[in-house]
């Protein structure tokens, strides 16, 4: 088994409890708001390594524009939504995001839709991007992990199929998925945080290879480029834990 790990101390893994998309989304909104209110005045211009070319202001602008789009029930791919323009900076965007909380809850708590889960996953992914940019710790009890991982494994599975690869079993404490069709030819195991970041283009090919694989990972590495996600050429963050 591949056991090359880039280790930091792992956060505890709480029980694998699911939350409705709007509850998990609201947690990310509140977490991001608290992070930005506590950040230094110049935080708006801080680069976000996990989102090349973006600043913290760009990241928040994207999240607010996605929220506007979903609250208005406008169709389209959420990852193609542009940044919101704001002459009031972070404070103005945060105020608007808070005002949209009620309308977006009504949309997200209506009939379940794949797009709603995508919105939640997008917000959580960018919360983690922001934590990396501001050097803030990862929150262990964030309720987005279960549904976010379900969603990204589904996308990754389509990539596995499109590359004509054998199925891969993916495991973390309390959960397991199969990506691809037929009998899995290998097992990828890791902390939920590392798996999510690897499947959303936040880990290099070398970092993905350094997770716990039961077989050589080379065949599956091309499948980690899918949808809007692509492994960066250089590390944008360290692994939390690989096991």
C-alpha positions in Angstrom: 0.0 0.0 0.0 1.2 3.5 -0.8 1.9 5.2 2.5 3.7 8.4 1.5 2.0 11.1 3.5 2.4 14.9 4.0 1.1 15.1 7.6 -0.3 17.8 9.8 -2.2 16.9 12.9 -5.6 15.6 11.8 -8.8 17.2 13.1 -11.2 14.9 14.8 -13.8 13.2 12.7 -17.3 13.6 14.1 -20.1 11.2 13.3 -21.1 11.1 9.7 -24.3 13.1 10.1 -26.0 14.7 7.1 -27.6 18.1 7.1 -30.0 19.7 4.6 -28.3 21.6 2.0 -29.5 25.0 3.2 -28.3 24.3 6.8 -24.8 23.3 5.6 -24.8 26.3 3.2 -25.8 28.7 6.0 -23.0 27.3 8.1 -20.4 28.1 5.4 -21.9 31.6 5.0 -21.7 32.3 8.7 -18.2 30.9 8.9 -17.0 33.0 6.0 -18.6 36.1 7.4 -16.9 35.5 10.8 -13.5 34.9 9.1 -13.8 38.1 7.1 -15.0 40.3 10.0 -12.1 39.1 12.1 -9.6 39.6 9.2 -7.3 42.6 8.9 -8.5 45.5 6.9 -6.4 44.6 3.9 -7.9 41.1 3.6 -9.9 42.0 0.4 -6.7 42.0 -1.7 -5.1 38.9 -0.2 -4.5 36.3 -3.0 -6.3 32.9 -2.7 -3.7 30.2 -3.6 -6.4 27.6 -4.3 -8.1 29.9 -6.8 -5.3 31.3 -9.1 -5.8 34.9 -10.0 -8.5 35.4 -7.3 -8.3 37.7 -4.3 -10.4 37.3 -1.2 -12.8 40.0 -2.7 -13.1 38.0 -5.9 -14.0 34.8 -3.9 -16.7 36.6 -1.9 -18.0 38.3 -5.0 -18.4 34.9 -6.7 -20.2 33.5 -3.7 -22.6 36.4 -3.5 -23.3 36.2 -7.3 -24.0 32.5 -7.0 -26.4 33.2 -4.1 -28.2 35.9 -6.2 -28.5 33.4 -9.1 -29.9 30.6 -7.0 -32.2 32.9 -5.0 -33.7 34.1 -8.3 -33.8 30.5 -9.6 -31.8 31.6 -12.7 -30.6 28.5 -14.7 -27.0 27.8 -15.7 -23.8 26.3 -14.4 -22.9 27.7 -11.1 -19.1 27.5 -11.7 -19.6 29.8 -14.7 -21.2 32.6 -12.6 -19.0 35.8 -12.7 -17.9 37.8 -9.6 -20.4 40.3 -8.2 -19.2 43.9 -8.6 -19.2 45.9 -5.4 -18.1 49.4 -4.8 -18.6 48.8 -1.0 -16.0 46.1 -0.8 -16.2 43.1 1.6 -18.6 44.8 4.0 -21.2 45.6 1.3 -21.0 42.0 -0.2 -21.4 40.5 3.3 -24.4 42.6 4.0 -26.0 41.6 0.7 -25.2 37.9 1.3 -26.9 38.2 4.7 -30.0 39.8 3.1 -30.2 36.9 0.6 -30.3 34.3 3.4 -34.1 34.1 3.6 -34.8 33.9 -0.1 -32.1 31.3 -0.7 -33.3 29.2 2.2 -36.7 29.1 0.6 -35.2 27.9 -2.7 -32.9 25.3 -1.1 -35.4 23.9 1.3 -38.0 23.3 -1.5 -37.8 20.2 -3.6 -34.2 18.7 -3.4 -32.2 19.4 -6.6 -28.7 18.6 -7.7 -28.0 22.3 -8.2 -28.8 23.0 -4.5 -26.1 20.5 -3.5 -23.7 22.1 -6.0 -24.3 25.5 -4.4 -23.6 24.1 -0.9 -20.5 22.3 -2.1 -19.2 25.4 -3.9 -19.6 27.5 -0.8 -17.9 24.9 1.4 -15.1 24.5 -1.1 -14.5 28.3 -1.1 -14.7 28.4 2.7 -11.8 26.0 2.8 -10.0 28.1 0.1 -10.5 31.2 2.3 -9.2 29.4 5.4 -6.1 28.6 3.5 -5.6 32.1 2.2 -6.1 33.6 5.7 -4.2 30.8 7.5 -7.3 29.9 9.6 -7.8 26.4 10.9 -10.2 23.9 9.3 -13.4 23.4 11.3 -13.9 19.7 12.1 -17.6 19.6 12.6 -18.7 21.3 9.3 -21.9 19.5 8.1 -21.1 19.9 4.4 -18.7 17.0 4.1 -21.2 14.1 3.6 -23.2 15.6 0.8 -20.3 17.5 -0.7 -18.3 14.2 -1.0 -21.3 12.4 -2.4 -21.5 15.0 -5.2 -17.8 15.2 -6.1 -17.4 11.4 -6.1 -20.3 11.3 -8.5 -18.5 13.8 -10.8 -15.2 11.9 -10.4 -17.0 8.6 -11.2 -18.1 10.1 -14.5 -14.5 11.0 -15.2 -13.4 7.5 -14.4 -15.9 6.1 -16.9 -15.0 8.7 -19.6 -11.3 7.7 -19.3 -12.2 4.0 -19.6 -10.7 3.2 -16.2 -11.6 0.4 -13.8 -13.7 1.3 -10.8 -12.1 2.7 -7.7 -13.4 2.3 -4.2 -13.1 5.4 -2.0 -13.2 5.2 1.8 -13.1 7.4 4.8 -14.1 7.0 8.4 -17.8 6.2 8.4 -18.4 6.3 4.6 -17.5 4.5 1.4 -18.2 5.1 -2.3 -17.6 3.4 -5.6 -16.4 5.5 -8.6 -16.9 3.6 -11.8 -18.5 0.4 -12.9 -17.7 -3.2 -12.1 -15.5 -4.7 -9.4 -13.2 -2.0 -8.0 -9.5 -2.6 -8.9 -8.1 -0.5 -6.1 -9.0 1.3 -2.9 -8.3 5.0 -2.2 -8.5 5.8 1.5 -8.1 9.1 3.3 -9.4 11.6 5.8 -12.6 13.2 4.5 -11.0 16.6 4.2 -8.1 15.3 2.1 -10.5 13.4 -0.2 -12.7 16.4 -0.7 -9.7 18.7 -1.5 -8.2 16.1 -3.8 -11.4 15.6 -5.8 -12.0 19.4 -6.2 -8.6 20.3 -7.7 -6.9 21.6 -4.6 -4.1 19.0 -4.4 -1.3 18.3 -6.9 -0.9 15.0 -8.7 2.0 14.3 -6.3 -0.2 15.0 -3.2 -3.1 12.8 -4.6 -0.5 10.0 -5.2 0.6 10.4 -1.6 -2.8 9.4 -0.2 -3.3 5.8 0.9 -3.8 3.7 -2.3 -4.0 -0.1 -2.4 -2.4 -0.1 -5.8 -0.3 2.2 -7.9 -2.5 5.4 -8.5 -1.1 6.4 -11.9 -4.0 5.0 -14.0 -6.6 7.0 -12.1 -4.7 10.3 -11.9 -6.1 11.8 -15.2 -9.6 11.3 -13.8 -8.9 14.0 -11.1 -9.3 16.6 -13.9 -13.0 16.9 -14.4 -15.7 19.6 -14.6 -14.2 22.8 -13.4 -11.5 21.0 -11.4 -7.8 20.5 -12.3 -4.9 19.6 -9.9 -2.6 22.6 -9.5 1.0 22.4 -10.7 2.3 23.5 -7.3 0.9 22.8 -3.9 -1.6 25.4 -2.7 -2.1 23.7 0.7 -0.7 20.9 2.9 -2.6 17.7 3.5 -4.4 17.5 6.9 -4.2 13.7 7.2 -3.9 10.7 4.9 -5.0 7.4 6.2 
